[in-house]
């Protein structure tokens, strides 16, 4: 069976690797490490199809160590033990180089088994992951490894790969492949930084366009292939969170154009629940008290979207997203609860003042007997000054009025109420 095109054109040297110039260009740190011959434990982090496995294979070819490969999605503890059992054997006399793909799927126990062998140098680890390693990799392994982030490739880098692949396919098939530069550019951009994806699309184009004597990939074929490959989105990966982060930050930053664009990408990927959740959060966290009515408005838009479903759901959601983006902003409520919870976490809890407690009698040892609670509704403007915070934090101030019109109106109201009481 023919191997995938991505494997058939996989680079054999660092100079053949497309992209990742920040890591592999002359003088860059990863290249210098690879060329030094002294190989530390490495963790490669980045989206799929950007060269992590390719670079790991190139490194493996330069070492005299026994190469072992595991994919954490299918490997078990017994697989690790089998590798460990070969330590010290003739074939592994120079040590073992373990390439562990998708390390995030190894549980803590499996990662701990590897740790002792990594520490004493019996195993040199090259691990790859599409997830942020600082969240998914055991800290003790992280502290003994160098982490390098691989970036999505640019469209120009991918165009080079497509043209090289086209030449290889022409040799294999013995037929000329015609592909307009403009269509090559479309394939490159649609790949969204993923080389493997671009090559899969190229192979599909060739399959559809292949004739008896030539392969003529016209614009119509490219458009048809792209129509089913337009969205790159992994709901469990970093790109999921990057997209949602950009969505919320665009609303917070009052940019309705960017906000509806990111909403469109999320909806095109079929992830309406995540869009709704971030929209509700942003209404409370970023608009908040500057426009208090926005919370029920956004909730109504989300309920409508959930009721009507896609594609119509995009309309109330777009209305709500634009409203959040163009509304005045205030984070005073968000800042107040965060400040209060920081004090709680630091142990500033204190005893609740007696007049606020839910009890109506006192023991014999109580110095001051009686509830002594002032009921605000019995006073002018429904306000009376009394202590509400525990003694040890009675002077703390968590909430500060925002500079927006709504909160300034409330500030003026309460300043007048409190002034009236003091003037009595």
C-alpha positions, 0 to 999 in steps of 0.5 A: 500500500502506498504511504501518504504523500506527506511521508513520501516527501518528508525532509531528510535534513534540517535545511529541507524543513519548511518553516520553523525558521525561529528554531532551525535557521542557522544560529538558532538554538534548536539547530545548535543543540541538534548539531552539537551532538549532545542531545538533551530531553526535548519537548516539541509543542505545536499544532499538527502538520507543522514538522514536529515528527519530521524534526524528531526523525532527523534528530534520530538519524543523527544519533547512535542511540537505539530509536524507539517510537511510541504513540501515547494514544495507543501505548500502554505501561507494558510498552514502556517496560519493554523499552526499559528492559532493553537498557544495557543490551548490546543493541542499546549500548549507547542508550535509548532515544525514545520518540513519544508522540502525543505525550499528553495522552500519557497519564501521570503514572506512565510519565512517572515510570519514564522519569527515573530513566530520563533522570539517570540518562538511560533514556533520552526523550523527544516528546511531541504534543499538540497541547500546551505542555505546561498543562499536560506534562508532568512537572518533573519531566518538564523541568528536565526537558527543553520545550520548543514551540513549533508555529503554523507555517505561512502560506508561502512555506506551504506553497513551496511544499505543494510545488515540491510535492507536485514534482514528486507526483509527476515522477510517480504518475509519469504525467504532467500536473497543471496547477495555476499559481493562484490555485496553489495559493488558495490551497496554501492559505486553506491549509491554515499552517498545516502541511499535511492538510495541504498535501491531502488536498493536493492528492484529492485534486489529483485524484479528481483531475487525473486524465489518461495523459495529464492531470489538469487541476482547474479552479473549479476542482480546487474550489470543490475540494476547498469547500469541504476543507475550509475550517481548521478547528480542534475542539480539544486543542489549543486552537480551540482556546485561542479562537475563543480567546480572540473572540472574547478579547475582540468584544472586550476591546470594542471591535465589532468587526473582529468579534463577528469574524471570530463568531463566524469561525466558531459557528462554521466549526459547529461549536455554537455552545462555546460561542454562547458561553463566552458571549454570556461571560463577556456581557457580565465580565467586560460590560458589566455595570456600565450597561447592567441591562445587557445581561438579560438581553444577551441571555435572551439572544442566546436562548433564541439561538438555542431554540431556532438552531443554525443557520438562523442562530447566527443572527441573534448571536451576531446582534448580541456580539455587536451589542457587547462590542459597542457597549461601554465597558466596566470591570468593576464587578469582576475586580471587586469579587476577585479582590474579595476572594484574594483576601478570603484565600489569604485567610482574612475571613474574620467573625461575622459581626454580631448584629448580622448573625442569624441568632437572637439570643446571647450566652451569659459570657456575651459582653454586649447582649442583643441583636443591635441590627439597624433595619435600613428600611426604617431610615430615610433613603433606606440607608443607615450606616453600620459595620458589615465586614468582619472587624479584621477587614472592616476598612477593606474596599473592594468595589470602586465606581467605574468612570462610565455614566451608569456607575457615576450616576449611582456614585452621585446618588449614594454620596448624596444619601450618605451626606444627608445622614451625616448632616442630620 
